[in-house]
């Protein structure tokens, strides 16, 4: 995988906890389990039925929250957010959840995705006198909800989300209720689970990935459906009561979930869109082996997201699987200027070859994608310097030819190497002896029967949901 700024960045993870005695703590551990989805900032909003308290800050989950801070975030309901920032926008105002007071009380919102018409809505709201505190597209929702004249919050939310386009998995917290919402295309994942409290009462959790459920002992129920709004509330005001939820379909579902969740974003132990990520990645490796039948001494993955695909390739091809590249998971910033030298150093800091294993060997290297190609080039250089004889680079996805507008921080198409160069040109630039990608048909077979959004690979954006980054 590309490990520098040219790599894909999933913009965030969201979690919602309802009717739990230690909601903020459960939200904390859920965010910890989804740290891979956002490493720039983290935040939690919690309600005790009378007020909403919010704490958010730039940094990793474990850096942002201390036991003392979590102890102050008392309440039975909480929402949380991990964020990847875009360049130049790392102020505290860009952290989520977003909190506001309005005519019905207080509200907090956390959002995973990208609203493709947010700029036009923001312009109209600004002309009408609205004042914005951040660059977040999510903030337009706060204003739309506050401006609505409906008497009930769920009506205001419904009216507001019907005005927005793009990708959104939302968790919204009021003083007494929690809402979970997924856009009609289901582009970003959002799963529903239940939790049992020590006193036998039941609560609920929603999260971007089911790996969050595993850590806090929640039981997976199902995915929030595309075009669905779930409303969570207590059955009474008693502190030891159960919670319940209602389901509303606010739009006709048109499922087009993001296929890149399987290829790169999600943890391999998660279930997203109803499928186990690890098994899907293995299937992609199997399809890759069927399409690219090579002879080599071993198959090695680019860790971590290339591991399952490499296992699948090894299984199908009969070529032995080896860990020829070892990843250092504790790499921080490089303290030199952001030059080509810095990019090369960052790759060497993260990946180191096992020279005795790969010297004088023909090796098949499995990675998940190529964006600009700069990191792939450095990986090939590392392996070549370690003595590899022939290096065959295989990618468990098709060539990336288009930018994403649905919540993934990708370069524009002009910066995508496969959008502007032939396969031979890309191979020569990277320095591999062979370069192969999974076909679109192989991708379809690998992920299963459902129709996915794969605009990054085929340039076919969802009708009416195209925007500009």
Secondary structure as UniProt FT lines:
FT   TURN            5..6
FT   STRAND          12..18
FT   TURN            21..22
FT   HELIX           23..33
FT   HELIX           35..37
FT   STRAND          41..47
FT   STRAND          52..58
FT   HELIX           61..64
FT   HELIX           67..72
FT   STRAND          77..83
FT   TURN            87..88
FT   HELIX           92..94
FT   STRAND          98..102
FT   TURN            103..104
FT   STRAND          105..115
FT   TURN            116..117
FT   HELIX           118..127
FT   TURN            128..129
FT   TURN            137..138
FT   HELIX           139..147
FT   HELIX           153..161
FT   TURN            162..163
FT   STRAND          166..173
FT   STRAND          178..182
FT   TURN            184..185
FT   STRAND          191..196
FT   TURN            198..199
FT   STRAND          202..207
FT   HELIX           211..216
FT   STRAND          219..223
FT   TURN            226..227
FT   STRAND          228..234
FT   TURN            239..240
FT   STRAND          243..249
FT   HELIX           261..265
FT   TURN            268..269
FT   STRAND          271..272
FT   TURN            273..274
FT   STRAND          275..276
FT   HELIX           277..291
FT   STRAND          298..301
FT   TURN            303..306
FT   HELIX           307..317
FT   STRAND          321..322
FT   STRAND          325..327
FT   HELIX           340..350
FT   STRAND          351..353
FT   HELIX           355..358
FT   TURN            359..360
FT   STRAND          362..367
FT   HELIX           374..385
FT   TURN            386..387
FT   STRAND          390..395
FT   HELIX           413..415
FT   HELIX           417..420
FT   HELIX           423..430
FT   STRAND          434..437
FT   HELIX           440..447
FT   HELIX           455..458
FT   TURN            463..464
//
